Amino acid sequence: MEEENSKKIADYAEMEESTFWKLIDESRAQTSEVNDRFERLRDLLRELSPKQIVGFRLTMDRLHDELGESSWYVYCDGLAEDERPSLYAIQGRIISMGEESYYNVKDKPN
């Protein structure tokens, strides 16, 4: 059963990146508060089909991977170790700021 589910997920394609960023922008347009943005994004994702939701997640995972550790230095420089959020949380915050911010950090991490 587990292998069967893995095959099904593997058959899904990423969401078109322009659609992904449109959803991020729609969630940002509602509020400037980060936690509220995530709530709004969740509401937007609920309107999608399961296949589209998996595509969104696959796109998000790729964007996280492409950021790598460059995002760590943008947000954690100067913070004490116990004050630093996780790398995944930092990447998620950068993605939530939109396409332009994402590519600025990715292309010019310093």
C-alpha positions in Angstrom: 0.0 0.0 0.0 2.8 2.4 0.9 4.6 1.8 -2.4 1.3 2.3 -4.2 0.8 5.7 -2.6 4.4 6.7 -3.4 3.9 5.9 -7.0 0.7 8.0 -7.1 2.5 11.0 -5.6 5.5 10.5 -7.9 3.1 10.7 -10.9 2.1 14.3 -9.9 3.8 17.2 -11.6 4.8 20.5 -10.0 2.5 23.4 -10.2 3.3 26.0 -12.8 5.6 28.4 -11.0 3.6 31.4 -12.1 0.4 29.8 -10.5 2.4 29.1 -7.4 3.6 32.7 -7.1 0.0 34.0 -7.8 -1.3 32.0 -4.8 1.6 33.4 -2.6 0.7 36.9 -3.8 -3.0 36.5 -3.1 -2.2 35.4 0.4 0.1 38.4 0.9 -2.5 40.8 -0.5 -4.8 40.1 2.4 -2.5 41.0 5.3 1.0 42.0 6.1 1.1 39.7 9.2 3.1 36.5 8.4 0.9 34.1 10.4 -2.2 35.5 8.8 -0.7 35.0 5.4 -0.2 31.4 6.1 -3.8 31.1 7.2 -5.0 32.8 4.0 -2.7 30.5 1.9 -4.2 27.5 3.6 -7.7 28.8 2.7 -6.6 29.3 -0.9 -5.2 25.8 -1.0 -8.5 24.3 0.2 -10.1 25.6 -3.0 -7.7 23.5 -5.1 -8.0 19.9 -6.2 -5.8 17.3 -4.4 -3.6 17.1 -7.5 -3.1 20.8 -7.5 -2.3 20.8 -3.8 0.4 18.1 -4.3 1.7 20.2 -7.3 1.9 23.2 -5.0 3.9 21.2 -2.4 6.3 19.8 -5.0 7.0 23.3 -6.3 7.4 24.6 -2.7 9.8 21.8 -1.9 11.9 22.6 -5.0 12.1 26.3 -4.1 13.2 25.4 -0.6 15.9 23.2 -2.0 17.1 25.8 -4.5 17.4 28.4 -1.7 19.8 26.1 0.1 21.6 27.6 3.0 22.0 31.1 1.4 18.9 32.1 3.2 20.4 31.2 6.6 22.9 34.0 6.2 20.4 36.6 5.2 18.3 36.1 8.3 20.6 34.8 11.0 23.7 36.9 10.6 24.3 38.4 14.0 21.7 36.3 15.9 22.7 34.1 18.8 22.5 30.4 18.1 19.5 29.9 20.4 17.6 32.8 18.7 18.0 31.3 15.2 14.9 29.8 13.6 15.2 26.6 11.6 16.5 26.8 8.0 13.2 25.4 6.7 11.3 28.2 8.6 13.6 30.9 7.2 13.1 29.5 3.7 9.4 29.4 4.2 9.4 33.0 5.3 11.4 34.1 2.2 9.0 32.2 -0.1 6.1 33.9 1.6 7.5 37.3 0.8 6.9 36.6 -2.9 8.8 35.9 -6.1 10.9 39.0 -6.3 12.2 38.6 -2.7 12.8 34.9 -3.2 14.9 35.4 -6.3 16.8 38.4 -4.8 17.9 36.1 -1.9 18.5 33.1 -4.1 20.6 35.0 -6.7 22.4 37.4 -4.3 22.5 35.8 -0.9 25.0 38.2 0.5 
